[in-house]
């Protein structure tokens, strides 16, 4: 069964309106938390996710590691889209 991330809660934790960067902390349905970094396109104003970092509160829901892993990078755009929907 393939991993399907589901954002249940998200909040903006920092924002810099001068350059369009902002960060969102999202909680996933499997109790994982991650920090997403976004930038806004200056011409269109559209937000684009640039980085995702898993916060080490529980083991990774994909590989079950309790330390550094990059599993959520594969789902960065999907998690980012859901987080923006929850915040809006």
C-alpha distances in whole Angstrom, upper triangle without the diagonal:
4,7,9,12,15,18,20,24,25,29,31,33,35,36,39,40,43,40,37,35,33,30,28,26,23,21,17,16,15,18,18,21,22,25,25,28,29,32,34,36,39,40,37,36,33,31,28,26,27,25,23,23,21,24,24,24,21,18,16,12,11,13,15,18,21,23,23,20,19,15,16,18,16,15,19,20,17,18,22,22,21,23,26,25,25,29,30
4,6,10,13,16,19,22,23,26,28,30,32,33,36,37,39,37,34,31,30,27,25,23,20,19,15,15,14,17,16,19,19,22,22,25,26,29,31,32,36,36,34,33,29,27,25,22,23,22,19,20,19,21,22,22,19,17,14,11,9,12,14,17,20,21,21,17,16,12,13,15,12,11,15,16,14,15,18,19,18,20,23,23,23,26,28
4,6,10,13,15,18,19,23,25,26,28,30,32,34,36,34,31,28,26,24,21,20,17,15,12,11,10,14,13,15,16,19,18,22,23,26,28,30,33,34,32,31,27,25,22,20,21,19,16,17,15,18,18,19,16,14,11,8,7,10,12,15,17,19,18,15,14,10,10,12,10,9,13,14,12,12,16,16,15,17,20,20,20,23,25
4,6,10,13,16,17,21,23,24,27,28,31,32,34,32,29,27,25,22,19,18,15,14,10,10,10,13,13,15,15,18,17,20,21,24,26,28,31,32,29,28,24,22,20,18,20,18,16,17,16,18,19,19,17,16,13,10,10,13,15,18,20,21,20,17,16,12,11,13,11,8,12,12,9,10,13,13,12,14,17,17,17,20,22
4,7,10,12,13,17,19,21,23,24,27,29,31,29,26,24,21,18,16,14,11,10,7,7,8,11,10,11,11,14,14,17,18,22,23,25,29,30,27,26,22,20,18,15,17,16,13,14,13,15,17,17,15,15,12,9,10,14,15,17,18,19,18,16,14,11,9,12,11,7,10,11,8,7,10,11,9,11,14,14,14,16,19
4,6,9,11,15,17,19,22,23,27,28,31,29,26,23,21,18,15,13,10,9,5,5,8,10,10,11,12,14,14,18,18,22,23,25,29,30,27,25,22,19,18,16,19,17,15,16,14,16,18,17,16,16,14,12,13,17,17,19,20,21,21,19,17,15,12,15,14,10,12,12,9,7,10,10,7,9,12,12,11,14,16
4,6,7,11,14,16,19,20,23,25,28,26,23,21,18,15,12,10,6,6,4,6,9,10,10,9,10,12,12,15,16,20,21,24,27,28,25,23,20,17,17,15,17,16,13,14,13,14,17,16,16,17,15,13,15,19,19,20,20,21,21,19,18,16,13,15,15,12,12,12,9,7,9,9,6,6,10,9,8,11,13
4,7,11,14,16,19,21,25,26,29,28,25,23,19,17,13,11,8,6,6,6,9,9,10,10,12,14,14,18,19,22,23,26,29,31,28,25,22,20,20,18,21,19,16,17,15,16,18,16,16,18,17,15,17,21,20,22,22,23,23,22,21,19,16,18,19,15,15,16,13,10,12,12,9,8,12,11,8,11,13
4,7,11,13,16,18,22,23,26,26,22,20,17,14,10,8,6,5,7,9,12,10,11,9,11,12,13,16,17,20,21,25,27,29,27,24,21,18,19,17,20,18,16,16,15,14,17,15,16,18,18,17,19,22,22,23,22,23,23,22,21,20,17,19,20,17,16,16,14,11,12,13,10,8,10,10,7,8,12
4,7,9,12,14,18,19,23,22,19,16,13,10,7,6,4,6,9,12,14,12,12,9,10,10,10,13,13,17,18,21,24,26,24,20,18,15,16,14,17,16,13,14,14,14,17,16,17,19,18,18,20,23,23,23,22,23,22,21,20,19,16,18,19,16,14,15,14,10,10,11,9,6,8,9,6,6,10
4,6,9,11,15,16,20,19,16,14,11,9,5,6,7,9,12,15,17,15,15,11,11,10,10,12,13,16,17,21,22,25,23,19,18,15,16,15,17,16,14,15,15,14,18,17,19,22,21,21,23,26,25,25,24,24,23,23,22,22,18,20,22,19,16,17,16,13,12,13,12,8,9,11,8,6,10
4,6,7,11,13,16,16,13,11,7,6,4,6,9,12,15,18,20,18,17,13,12,10,9,10,10,13,14,18,20,22,21,17,16,13,14,13,15,15,14,15,16,15,19,19,21,23,22,23,25,27,27,27,25,25,24,24,22,23,19,20,22,19,16,17,17,14,12,14,13,9,9,12,10,7,10
4,7,11,13,16,16,14,11,8,6,6,7,10,13,16,20,21,18,17,13,12,9,10,10,12,14,16,20,21,24,23,19,19,16,16,15,16,15,14,14,15,14,17,17,20,23,22,23,25,27,27,26,24,23,22,23,22,23,19,20,23,21,18,19,19,16,14,17,16,12,13,16,14,11,14
4,7,10,13,12,11,8,5,5,7,10,13,16,19,23,24,22,20,16,14,11,11,9,10,12,14,17,18,22,21,18,17,14,15,14,15,14,15,15,17,16,19,20,23,25,24,26,27,29,29,28,26,25,23,24,23,24,21,21,24,22,19,19,21,18,15,18,18,14,14,17,16,13,15
4,6,9,9,8,6,4,6,9,12,15,19,21,25,27,25,22,19,16,13,12,10,9,10,11,15,15,18,18,14,15,12,14,14,14,15,16,17,19,19,23,24,26,28,27,28,30,31,32,31,29,28,26,26,25,26,22,22,25,23,19,19,21,19,16,17,18,15,14,17,17,13,14
4,6,6,6,5,6,9,12,15,19,22,25,28,30,28,26,22,19,16,14,11,11,10,10,13,13,17,17,14,15,13,15,15,15,16,18,19,22,22,25,27,29,31,30,31,32,34,34,33,32,30,28,28,26,28,25,24,26,25,21,21,23,21,18,20,21,18,16,20,20,16,17
4,6,5,7,8,12,14,18,20,24,27,30,32,30,28,25,22,18,16,14,12,10,9,12,11,14,15,11,13,12,15,16,16,18,20,22,25,25,28,30,32,34,32,33,34,36,37,36,35,33,31,31,29,30,27,26,28,26,23,22,24,22,19,20,22,19,16,19,20,16,16
4,6,8,10,14,17,21,23,27,30,33,35,33,31,27,24,21,19,15,13,11,10,12,10,14,15,13,15,14,16,17,17,19,22,23,27,27,30,32,35,36,34,36,36,38,39,38,37,34,32,32,30,32,28,27,29,28,24,24,26,25,21,23,25,22,20,23,24,20,20
4,6,9,13,16,19,22,26,28,31,33,32,29,26,22,19,16,13,11,8,8,9,8,12,14,11,13,12,13,14,14,16,19,21,24,25,29,30,33,34,32,33,34,35,36,35,34,32,29,29,27,29,26,24,26,25,21,21,24,23,19,20,23,20,18,22,23,20,20
4,7,10,13,17,19,23,25,28,30,29,26,23,20,17,14,11,8,5,5,8,8,11,12,9,10,8,10,12,12,15,17,19,22,23,27,28,31,32,30,31,31,33,34,33,33,31,28,28,25,27,23,22,24,23,19,18,20,19,16,17,19,17,15,18,19,16,16
4,7,10,14,16,20,22,26,27,26,23,20,17,13,11,7,6,4,7,10,11,14,14,11,12,9,10,10,10,11,14,16,19,20,23,25,27,28,27,28,28,30,31,30,29,27,25,24,22,24,20,19,21,20,16,16,19,17,14,16,18,15,14,17,18,15,16
4,7,10,13,17,19,23,24,23,20,17,14,10,8,6,5,7,9,12,14,17,16,13,12,9,10,10,10,11,12,14,17,17,21,22,24,26,24,25,26,28,29,28,27,25,23,23,21,22,19,18,21,19,15,15,17,15,12,14,16,12,11,15,15,12,14
4,7,10,13,16,19,21,19,17,13,10,7,6,5,6,9,11,15,17,20,19,16,15,11,11,9,10,9,10,11,13,13,17,18,21,22,21,22,23,25,25,24,23,22,20,20,18,19,16,16,19,17,13,14,16,13,10,13,14,11,11,14,14,11,14
4,6,10,12,16,18,16,14,10,8,6,5,7,8,11,13,17,19,22,20,17,15,12,12,10,12,11,10,11,12,12,16,16,18,20,19,20,21,23,23,23,22,21,20,19,18,18,15,15,18,15,12,13,14,11,9,11,11,7,8,12,10,9,12
4,7,10,13,15,12,11,7,6,4,6,9,11,15,17,21,23,26,24,21,19,15,15,12,14,12,10,9,10,9,13,13,15,17,16,17,19,21,21,20,19,19,18,18,17,17,14,15,17,15,13,14,14,11,10,13,12,8,11,13,11,10,14
4,6,10,12,10,8,6,5,6,8,11,13,16,18,22,24,27,25,22,19,16,15,13,15,13,10,10,10,10,13,13,14,16,14,14,17,19,19,19,18,19,18,17,16,16,12,14,16,13,11,13,12,8,9,11,9,6,10,11,9,10,13
4,7,8,6,6,4,7,9,11,14,16,20,22,25,28,30,28,25,23,19,19,16,18,16,12,12,10,10,12,11,11,14,13,12,15,18,17,18,17,18,18,17,17,16,13,15,17,14,13,15,13,10,12,13,11,9,12,13,11,12,15
4,5,5,5,6,8,11,12,16,18,21,23,26,29,31,29,26,23,20,19,17,18,16,13,13,11,11,13,12,11,13,11,10,12,15,15,16,16,18,18,16,16,14,11,14,15,12,12,14,12,9,11,13,10,10,13,14,12,14,17
4,5,7,9,12,15,16,20,21,25,27,29,33,34,31,29,26,23,22,20,22,20,16,16,14,14,15,14,12,13,12,10,13,16,15,17,17,19,20,19,18,16,14,17,17,14,15,17,14,11,14,15,12,12,16,15,13,16,19
4,6,9,12,15,17,21,23,26,29,31,35,36,34,32,28,25,24,21,23,20,16,16,12,13,13,11,9,10,9,7,10,13,12,14,14,16,17,16,16,14,13,16,16,14,16,18,15,13,16,18,15,15,19,19,17,19,22
4,6,10,13,16,20,22,26,28,31,34,36,34,31,28,25,24,21,22,20,16,14,11,11,11,8,7,9,9,8,12,14,13,14,13,15,17,16,17,15,13,17,18,16,16,19,17,14,16,18,15,15,18,19,16,18,21
4,7,10,13,17,19,23,26,29,32,34,32,29,26,23,22,18,19,16,12,11,7,7,8,7,6,8,7,7,10,12,11,12,11,13,13,13,13,12,10,14,15,13,14,16,15,12,14,17,15,13,17,18,16,18,21
4,7,10,13,16,20,23,26,29,31,29,26,24,20,19,16,17,14,10,9,6,5,8,7,8,10,10,10,13,15,14,14,13,13,14,13,14,13,11,13,15,13,13,15,15,11,13,15,14,12,15,17,14,15,19
4,6,10,13,17,20,23,26,28,26,24,21,17,16,13,13,10,7,5,4,5,9,10,11,12,11,12,14,15,15,15,14,14,13,12,11,11,9,11,13,11,10,13,13,9,10,13,13,10,13,16,14,14,18
4,7,10,14,17,20,22,25,24,21,19,15,14,11,11,8,6,5,6,7,11,12,14,15,14,15,17,18,19,18,17,16,14,14,13,14,11,11,14,13,10,13,14,10,10,13,13,10,12,15,14,13,17
4,6,10,13,16,19,22,20,18,15,12,10,7,8,6,5,7,9,10,14,16,17,18,16,17,18,20,20,20,19,18,16,15,13,14,11,10,13,11,8,10,11,8,7,10,11,9,10,13,13,12,15
4,7,10,13,16,19,18,15,14,10,9,6,6,5,6,9,12,13,17,19,21,21,19,21,21,23,24,23,22,20,18,17,15,16,13,12,15,14,10,11,13,11,9,12,14,11,11,15,15,14,16
4,7,10,13,15,14,12,10,6,5,4,6,7,9,12,15,17,20,22,24,25,22,23,23,25,26,26,26,24,21,20,18,19,15,14,16,15,11,11,13,12,8,11,13,11,10,14,15,13,14
4,7,9,12,12,9,8,6,5,7,7,10,13,15,19,20,24,26,28,28,26,27,27,29,30,29,29,27,24,23,21,22,19,17,19,18,14,13,16,15,11,13,16,14,12,16,17,15,16
4,6,9,8,5,5,4,6,9,10,13,16,19,22,23,27,29,30,31,29,29,29,32,33,32,32,31,28,27,24,25,21,20,21,20,16,14,17,17,13,14,16,15,12,15,17,15,15
4,6,6,5,5,6,7,11,12,15,18,22,25,27,30,32,33,34,31,32,31,33,35,35,35,33,30,29,26,26,23,21,22,21,18,16,18,19,15,15,19,18,15,18,20,18,18
4,6,5,8,10,11,14,15,18,21,24,28,29,33,35,36,37,35,35,35,37,39,38,38,36,33,32,29,30,27,25,26,25,21,19,22,22,19,19,22,21,18,20,23,20,19
4,6,8,11,13,16,17,21,24,27,30,32,36,37,39,39,37,37,37,39,41,40,41,39,36,34,31,32,29,26,27,26,23,21,23,24,20,20,23,22,19,21,24,22,20
4,5,9,11,15,17,20,23,26,29,31,34,36,37,38,35,35,35,37,39,39,39,38,35,33,30,30,27,25,25,24,21,18,20,21,18,17,20,20,16,18,21,19,18
4,6,9,13,15,18,20,24,26,28,32,33,35,35,33,33,33,35,37,37,37,35,33,32,28,29,25,24,25,23,20,17,19,19,16,15,18,17,14,16,18,16,15
4,7,10,13,16,18,21,24,26,29,31,32,33,30,30,30,32,34,34,34,33,30,29,26,26,22,21,21,19,16,14,15,16,13,12,15,14,11,13,16,15,13
4,7,10,12,14,18,20,22,26,27,28,29,26,26,27,29,31,30,31,29,27,25,22,22,19,17,19,17,13,11,13,13,9,9,12,11,9,12,14,12,12
4,6,10,12,15,18,20,24,26,27,27,24,24,24,26,28,28,28,27,24,22,19,19,16,14,15,14,10,8,11,12,8,9,12,12,10,13,15,14,15
4,6,8,12,14,17,20,22,23,23,20,21,21,23,24,24,25,23,20,19,16,16,13,11,12,11,7,7,10,9,6,8,11,10,10,13,15,14,15
4,7,11,14,16,20,22,23,23,20,21,21,22,24,23,24,22,19,17,14,15,13,10,12,12,8,9,12,12,9,12,15,13,13,17,18,17,19
4,7,10,13,16,19,20,20,17,18,18,19,21,20,20,18,15,14,11,12,10,8,11,11,7,9,12,11,9,13,15,13,14,17,18,17,20
4,7,10,13,15,16,16,13,15,15,16,17,17,17,15,12,11,9,10,7,6,10,9,6,9,11,9,9,12,13,12,14,17,17,16,19
4,6,9,12,13,13,11,14,14,15,15,14,14,12,9,9,8,10,8,8,12,11,9,13,14,11,12,15,16,14,16,19,18,18,21
4,6,9,10,10,8,10,12,12,12,11,11,10,8,8,8,9,7,9,12,12,11,14,15,12,13,16,16,14,17,19,18,19,22
4,6,8,10,9,12,14,15,14,12,10,10,9,11,11,12,11,13,16,15,14,17,17,14,15,19,18,15,18,21,19,19,22
4,6,7,8,11,13,13,11,10,7,7,8,10,12,13,12,15,18,17,17,20,20,17,19,22,21,19,22,24,22,22,26
4,7,9,11,14,15,12,11,9,10,12,13,15,15,14,17,20,19,18,22,21,18,19,22,21,19,22,24,21,22,25
4,6,8,11,12,9,9,7,9,12,12,15,14,14,17,19,18,18,22,21,18,20,23,21,19,23,24,22,23,27
4,6,9,8,5,5,4,7,10,10,12,11,12,16,17,17,18,21,20,18,20,23,21,21,24,26,24,25,29
4,5,6,5,5,6,8,9,8,9,8,9,12,13,13,14,18,17,15,18,20,19,19,22,23,22,24,27
4,6,6,8,10,12,13,11,12,9,9,13,13,12,14,17,16,14,17,19,18,18,21,22,21,23,26
4,6,8,11,12,12,10,10,7,8,11,11,11,14,17,15,14,18,19,18,19,22,23,23,25,28
4,6,9,10,11,8,10,7,10,13,13,14,16,19,18,17,20,23,22,22,26,27,26,28,31
4,6,9,11,9,12,10,12,15,16,16,18,21,20,19,22,24,23,23,26,27,26,28,31
4,6,7,7,10,10,12,15,16,17,18,22,21,20,22,25,24,24,27,29,27,29,32
4,7,8,12,12,14,16,18,19,19,23,23,20,23,26,25,23,27,29,27,28,31
4,6,10,11,13,15,17,18,18,22,23,20,22,25,25,23,27,29,27,28,31
4,7,9,11,12,15,16,16,20,21,19,20,24,23,22,25,27,27,27,30
4,6,8,9,11,13,13,17,18,16,18,21,21,21,24,26,25,26,29
4,6,6,8,10,10,14,15,14,15,19,19,19,21,24,24,24,27
4,5,6,8,9,13,13,12,15,17,17,18,20,22,22,23,26
4,5,5,6,10,10,9,11,14,14,14,17,18,18,20,22
4,5,5,8,10,10,11,14,15,15,17,19,20,21,23
4,6,8,9,10,11,13,15,16,18,19,20,22,24
4,6,5,6,8,10,11,12,14,16,17,18,20
4,6,5,6,9,10,10,12,14,15,16,18
4,6,5,6,9,10,11,12,14,15,16
4,5,5,6,9,10,11,13,14,16
4,6,5,6,9,10,11,12,14
4,5,5,6,9,10,11,12
4,6,5,6,9,10,11
4,5,5,6,9,10
4,5,5,6,9
4,5,5,6
4,6,5
4,6
4
